[in-house]
């Protein structure tokens, strides 16, 4: 479906969830993949799972200096995909302010740091995972909606500032795995079934669903400043 033969692809947040699925698909499509995340142990496991010579890189996106140093030493990328974040979901009046600021640091500023410093080849791409809450507010998730909305706006602006590098985002609803790993398998299965039943598609998303869309935009020279809402119909339900 895709051909990234010989191209260098960085997947930040690539040790699990959507990022891992994206890294696997990119590697299977011929890319030379580097996965970046904070945990050396999880990165090592991810690189082994990805195969195809995938390289791990320990990196905390919230550390602007570390990101700048990594980008300076890592050369030019053809495509950069940002999927990882550490966000706690809770109503605004219940979420401690340090946790709220950490959420913005992780998901918004992490992407900002990489967008600011990464060297990307002309015609290459920078992509991020935002979320459908940017345009479909849900009680108890106002902060997440604000972060996603800020990301979507930043993507559109960067598409103008960084041209000829292309900048895009995918905005999903609930996606299995990743941020739900703190729940037991039984709790996850019950939640996915309950939430999926409310979506027109009848199911929640998978990491592979989102990965295919991310790589499609990377492979499409016409795609920039594009926000793809891939949410099983949740935003119209």
N, C-alpha and C positions, 0 to 999 in steps of 0.2 A: 504493500500500500504506500509506503514511504521509502525514499532512498536518500539516506544521509551518509553515504559511503565517503569515508575520509574526513567528514566534518567533525569539528570539536564541539561537544555539547556539555554544558555545565548544568547540573540539576541541583539547586540548593533546596535542602529538605528531602534529599533523595534516599534517605535511609529507611523510609517507611511510607505507607499510604500512596497518595497520588504521585508523590515524587519518585518513589521506588518503581511504580508502574510506568511512569514516564521514562525513567532511566532504562528499564528493561526493554521497552518498545524502541527507544532510540538506538540502543545497542544492537538489537535484532535487525534494525534497519541500516546497519553499517556505520553508525557514528562511533567516534572515540569519546567515551563518556567519562566524565568526572562527577562524582557525587559528593556533595558537601553537607555537613551537619555537625552538631556539637559533640556527639558521642563517638569516640574511636571504636568502641566495641560494636555498636550498631552499624557503623560505617563498614567495618571489616566484614560483617555478615552480609550486608547489602551488596558490597562489591563482589563477594563470592556468588551470591544469588544472581546478580546481573550477568556475570561472566564477560566474555568478549574483551578481556583486558581492562575492564572498568577500574578507574582509579579513585581511591577515597581521599577526601581533603577535610581535615578538621577545621571548622569555621563557625563562629558565632556571628550571625548577621547583625545583631544588635550592637556589636563592637565596630564602630565606624573605622577606627584605625586599623583593626585587624582585617577588615574587608578591603580597605585601600591597599594594604600591604600584599594581601593575597592576589588582588587583581593586577598589581604592578608586576608580580613575579610569575603569574600564570600565563601570560601571553594573550593572544587574540582568540576569542571564541567565535564560532559561527552562530551558535544559539545559546541563550541563557534562559533557563526556566526556574522560576521561584515558586515553591509550593509549601515550604515549611513554615509553621508558626506555632506559638505556644499561647493559646488564648483560653481564658476561663470564661464561661458563659454564665451570667447571672443578671438579675435586674439591677439597674443603676444604683438604687438606694441600698442594695444588699452587697454589692461588690466593693471590697476595700479599694480605696484610691490607688495604692501601690499596684494592685492587681490590674486595675483598669489601665494605668500608665504602661505596665509591662505588656499588656495586650497590644497597645498601639506600637510600642517599641518593637515587638516581635513581628507583627504582621505588616504594618505600614512602614515604619522606619527601617526595618530590615531590608525590605524591597528597595526603599529609597537609597540606602547605602550602596547596594549592589548596582542599581541603575546609575548612580553617580560615578562609580569607579570602574565598572567592568568595561573592558575593551572588546568591542564586538565588531566583526567585519562588516563593511558596507553591504547592505542587502540582507544581513543577518537579522536575528530577531531576539527580542526580550519579552518574555511572557510571565504572567503572574496569575495565581488563583485568588480571585476575590470571593464574591458570594452573592446569592440572589437577595439577601436581606438589604442590599444597597437600595433596592427599589421596591421591596415587599416587606415592610416593617412587621415585626412580630413582637408582641409584649414579652418582656424579659430578655430581649436580645438587642436592645437599642444600641449598645456600644458596638456590637459586632456589625450592625447595619451601618453605623457611622464610619467604622474602619473600612468596610468594603466600599462604601460610597467614596471615601477619600482615595482609595486605590483606583477605582474606576476613573475618577477625575484626573488623577495623576497620569494614568495610562494614556488618556487622550492628549494631555499636554506634552508628555514625553514623545508621543508619536510625531509631533511637530518639531520639538527641540532636537531630537536625536536622529532625525532623518539624515541619511538613507537607512539607518537601522530601523527596523519595524518593531512596534510595541503593541502588545495585545493582552487581553485578559479573558479568562473563563470564569463565569460566576455560577457555581452549582448550588443546589440545596444540600440536603443531607447526603453524605457519601459514606459508605461503609468503611470501617477501619479507621486508621489515623487517630483523630482526636477523640475517638470513643474507646480507645484501648484501656482506659481506666475502668471500664465496665467489664463484668464477666461475660463470657460468650453467650450465656443464656439471656442476660440482660440486653446485650446488643441485639440478638436475634429478635427478641420481643419488641424492642424499640424500632428496629428496621421494619418489621411487619406492620406495626401500628402506624408509623409515619408514612411508609410506602403506600398504605391503603388510602391515604388522603390525597395522594398525587394522581393526576390523570394517567401517568405511565403505569401506576400500580406497583411501583417498587422504588426504593432509594437507588442512588447511583453507586458505581464502583470506581475504584481508582483507575481501572482500565478505560472506563467510559471517558473520564476527564483527560486521561493521558492521550487518547486518540485525538481529541479536539485540540489539545495543546500542540501536538506534533503536526496536525493538519495546518494550523496557523503558521507554524514555523516553516513548513514546506511550501506555503502559498505566497508568492511574491506580491500579490495584490492585497494581502491582509495586513493592515496597520491601523492603529487607533480603534480597533474593533473589540467590543465587549460581547462575548457570546454567553447568553444565559442558557445554561444546560442543566435544567433543574427538574426534569421529569414532569414539567407542567405545574410545578408548585406555585410559581408566581402568578398563575392565572386561576388557580383553584379557589 
